[in-house]
Amino acid sequence: MAVTIEEIKHIANLAKLKFTDAELAKFASEFNNILDYISQIKECDASDIEFEHHLNNFAGNVLQPDEIKPSLPQAKVLQNATDGRTKNGYIRTSKIVSKE
């Protein structure tokens, strides 16, 4: 399974990234090298390893009990927001999701 430059372009478009043709070719090559390296796992003999398809065998392996702790005071959280980035006690952020 090889990653094509068209697939790299599609991923870049989804992430709103722009690359030159040289960068796209480099990324395609690097992705394919990674996939080739990972495909070596298929060569491993795992016949003696028991398959775990659920986490029931791990019940009771909790490291510590859950504990409800108070959160930071609102004023302390908002002090890290840059000027003009707070509204009604919340931190305003830039829109990062679009309909595309």
C-alpha positions in Angstrom: 0.0 0.0 0.0 1.6 3.2 -1.1 0.6 6.7 -0.3 0.2 8.9 -3.4 0.9 12.6 -3.8 -2.9 13.1 -4.4 -3.6 11.6 -0.9 -0.9 13.8 0.6 -2.6 16.8 -1.1 -6.0 15.7 0.3 -4.6 15.4 3.9 -2.9 18.8 3.6 -6.1 20.4 2.3 -8.0 18.9 5.3 -5.4 20.4 7.6 -5.4 23.7 5.7 -1.7 23.3 4.9 0.0 24.3 1.6 3.1 22.5 0.3 5.2 22.8 -2.8 5.4 20.0 -5.2 8.9 19.1 -3.8 7.5 19.0 -0.3 4.6 16.8 -1.4 7.0 14.4 -3.1 9.2 14.3 0.0 6.2 13.6 2.3 4.9 10.9 0.0 8.4 9.2 0.1 8.6 9.6 3.9 5.1 8.2 4.5 5.9 5.2 2.2 9.2 4.6 4.1 7.3 4.6 7.4 4.6 2.2 6.0 7.3 -0.1 4.7 9.0 -0.1 8.0 5.8 -0.8 9.9 4.9 -3.6 7.5 7.8 -5.6 9.0 5.5 -6.3 11.9 3.7 -8.8 9.6 6.9 -10.8 9.5 6.8 -11.4 13.3 5.7 -14.7 14.6 2.9 -13.9 17.1 1.3 -17.4 17.0 2.1 -18.0 20.7 0.7 -14.6 21.9 -2.8 -14.8 23.3 -5.2 -12.4 21.6 -6.9 -9.9 24.0 -10.1 -8.5 22.5 -11.5 -7.0 25.7 -10.3 -5.4 28.9 -12.2 -7.7 31.3 -8.9 -9.3 32.3 -7.7 -6.0 33.6 -10.6 -5.3 35.9 -9.3 -4.1 39.3 -6.0 -2.9 38.0 -6.8 0.7 39.0 -3.7 2.6 40.2 -5.5 4.9 42.5 -9.1 5.7 43.4 -10.8 8.5 41.6 -10.9 11.7 43.7 -12.9 14.8 43.0 -10.7 17.9 43.4 -11.7 21.5 43.0 -10.7 23.2 39.7 -8.7 26.4 39.4 -10.6 29.6 40.3 -12.0 31.3 37.2 -10.0 34.5 37.8 -6.7 32.5 37.9 -7.6 30.7 34.6 -8.6 34.0 32.8 -5.4 35.7 33.9 -3.5 33.7 31.2 -5.8 34.9 28.4 -4.4 37.6 26.2 -6.1 41.0 26.2 -9.4 41.0 24.6 -9.7 37.2 24.5 -12.2 36.9 27.3 -15.9 37.3 27.2 -18.5 36.6 29.8 -16.0 34.6 31.9 -14.8 32.4 29.1 -11.7 32.4 26.9 -12.5 33.2 23.3 -10.6 31.4 20.6 -10.4 31.7 16.9 -12.7 29.6 14.8 -10.8 26.4 13.8 -13.6 24.4 12.1 -15.2 25.3 8.8 -17.8 23.7 6.6 -15.1 22.6 4.0 
